[in-house]
Amino acid sequence: DNEKSIIMTMFNEMKGYMGIGFNTLPLQGAHHDTDLIVAWYDNEPNVIDMWSDSMASGCQEYGTCNKLDSEKGGENDVDLLCGEKTDDGISVTWQRLLNPDDKYDSPIKSGEIEIMWAAT
């Protein structure tokens, strides 16, 4: 059902960027071919929809390339709902369809799904 969505709030005490990745394939220790959502707070909250290619042209030999979905021909399917910066850290709340019609967005459904998290 394409109408159901997920709402997620990410919090970071370090007040840098934070990201979460979803993949229906085993990650095997890296974020290759992974749907990424990256958020941060500078003067206002920000969230972007990205995709991590494995061994794409222009990447380092064993690295990955993270690009905006829109740079790859997909769409920015993440909607910023709110965010705040306090002495305790930053939080950003976003919403996305569970099963978007975009090949650069992994479906989020019941069962196993690989999740990765990063923050600075």
KASULFEN-V924572 format. One record per run of one state. SS is the DSSP state (a for helix, b for strand, c for the rest). FROM is the first residue (numbers start at 1). TO is the last residue. If there is no record, write none. Layout:
# KASULFEN-V924572
ss=(SS,SS)
from=(FROM,FROM)
to=(TO,TO)
This chain:
# KASULFEN-V924572
ss=(c,b,c,b,c,b,c,b,c,b,a,c,b,c,b,c,b,c)
from=(1,5,13,18,24,34,42,45,55,64,69,73,79,87,89,98,114,120)
to=(4,12,17,23,33,41,44,54,63,68,72,78,86,88,97,113,119,120)
